[in-house]
Each structure stands twice: as C-alpha cells, then as structure tokens.
C-alpha cells in the first residue's frame, strides 16, 4: 500500500480546524447576537469541511496513486478553502463580497467527487 502522507496531513489539519471552529460556533459564536441564519451557515461550513477532511483521509489511505486521485484531493482542498472559508469569513467578518467564492468552492467539491467516480471507473478492478 502506498500511503500518501500529504493527504493525511491535510486531513488532520482540516479535521482539527473543523473541530475547533465547530466548538467555537457552538459555544463562542452562539453566545453572540448572531442571527440564526448566519449561525446555520457557519455550521454548514464546518460540516462540509469535516466531510471533505474525511475524504482526504481516505485518499491518503487508499493507496492509489493517479492524476485523477490527485485532482480529486486538490479539488477537495480548494473546496474547503473556497466554500467553507468564504462562509467563515462572511459570518465572522461580515464581508458579503466573498459570497461569490462560495459557489466556486462548492463546484470544486463536486469536481472532486466526480473525479473519484472517474477514478473508480478507470481502475476496473486493478490497482494502478
């Protein structure tokens, strides 16, 4: 098996920060006068960051090395930064201009999952 440490490190980084941000959202941010809509958006960003940190963990452990798998990992990282990151910034900083980045981050998530579908079809029962 070819463990890919870079995906494991990124999974750990994003999992750790999602845990920290989730705790802040539940305890620190919820204690402020933030609107329920903004708090819900913050929690959505945390959830998506967690889901994609787990996806990166799986990529690190799967042992498959291919350009398509690498593309999926990069897409997940960009999705976390773009989707979750822009929502965090909008909620915490109140900057609405970053809202244009959120859909691009979501598109990166979708491209990453589509790349995994492509990789699965290409493998055809053999390990590259």
C-alpha distance (Angstrom), angle and dihedral (degrees) to the residues before:
residue distance angle dihedral
X1 . . .
X2 3.80 . .
X3 3.79 106.0 .
X4 3.79 109.2 -159.2
X5 3.78 105.3 -143.8
X6 3.80 96.7 -168.9
X7 3.82 91.0 64.1
X8 3.82 90.3 46.9
X9 3.81 91.7 50.8
X10 3.80 91.5 48.9
X11 3.81 90.9 45.9
X12 3.79 89.4 53.0
X13 3.80 92.7 46.5
X14 3.80 94.1 48.9
X15 3.81 93.0 41.0
X16 3.80 91.1 51.1
X17 3.79 94.2 47.7
X18 3.81 91.6 45.1
X19 3.80 88.9 54.1
X20 3.79 91.4 48.9
X21 3.80 93.6 45.7
X22 3.80 91.4 45.4
X23 3.80 90.4 53.5
X24 3.79 90.6 47.2
X25 3.80 90.7 49.3
X26 3.79 92.5 49.1
X27 3.80 97.5 43.8
X28 3.80 113.0 15.0
X29 3.77 103.5 30.3
X30 3.80 95.0 38.1
X31 3.83 88.6 57.2
X32 3.82 91.3 60.3
X33 3.76 127.3 78.1
X34 3.79 93.0 -97.0
X35 3.78 117.4 145.9
X36 3.81 118.3 -105.1
X37 3.82 89.1 -119.0
X38 3.80 93.2 55.9
X39 3.81 91.3 45.2
X40 3.81 90.0 51.0
X41 3.82 90.2 49.7
X42 3.81 89.7 51.2
X43 3.81 91.0 51.8
X44 3.82 90.3 48.6
X45 3.80 89.6 54.1
X46 3.82 90.4 50.8
X47 3.81 91.9 49.2
X48 3.79 93.6 49.9
X49 3.79 90.7 47.2
X50 3.81 90.0 52.2
X51 3.81 93.9 47.4
X52 3.78 92.1 51.2
X53 3.81 93.6 43.1
X54 3.81 85.6 58.1
X55 3.80 89.9 48.7
X56 3.81 89.1 53.5
X57 3.80 89.3 49.5
X58 3.79 90.0 54.7
X59 3.81 91.3 47.6
X60 3.78 89.0 53.2
X61 3.79 93.2 51.3
X62 3.81 100.1 37.2
X63 3.79 93.4 84.0
X64 3.79 94.3 -142.0
X65 3.76 116.2 129.0
X66 3.75 115.8 -165.7
X67 3.78 139.7 129.3
X68 3.79 89.8 -111.0
X69 3.82 92.5 54.7
X70 3.81 89.6 47.4
X71 3.80 89.5 50.1
X72 3.81 90.1 51.4
X73 3.80 91.5 51.3
X74 3.79 93.0 48.3
X75 3.80 90.1 47.6
X76 3.82 90.6 52.1
X77 3.82 91.5 49.9
X78 3.80 91.7 48.5
X79 3.79 89.5 46.3
X80 3.80 92.0 53.4
X81 3.78 91.7 48.3
X82 3.79 94.9 42.8
X83 3.80 103.1 36.7
X84 3.79 103.6 30.6
X85 3.79 94.8 28.9
X86 3.79 94.2 53.2
X87 3.80 91.8 48.0
X88 3.81 91.0 49.9
X89 3.81 89.6 50.6
X90 3.79 93.3 47.3
X91 3.81 92.9 49.2
X92 3.81 98.0 40.6
X93 3.80 99.9 35.3
X94 3.78 99.5 27.4
X95 3.80 91.2 -130.5
X96 3.77 108.6 150.5
X97 3.81 95.0 -177.7
X98 3.79 89.9 78.8
X99 3.80 89.9 64.2
X100 3.79 88.4 91.1
X101 3.80 89.7 65.2
X102 3.82 94.1 55.4
X103 3.83 96.5 74.1
X104 3.81 90.7 46.3
X105 3.80 88.6 54.5
X106 3.79 89.7 49.4
X107 3.79 89.4 51.1
X108 3.81 89.2 52.9
X109 3.81 89.3 54.2
X110 3.81 90.1 51.9
X111 3.81 92.1 47.3
X112 3.80 89.9 51.6
X113 3.81 92.3 52.9
X114 3.81 91.0 44.7
X115 3.81 88.9 52.0
X116 3.80 89.6 54.1
X117 3.81 89.6 52.2
X118 3.80 88.6 50.6
X119 3.82 91.6 47.6
X120 3.79 91.3 49.8
X121 3.79 91.7 51.1
X122 3.80 92.0 47.3
X123 3.78 94.7 50.4
X124 3.78 92.3 61.0
X125 3.80 93.2 -174.3
X126 3.80 96.3 -45.6
X127 3.77 127.4 101.7
X128 3.82 113.8 -127.5
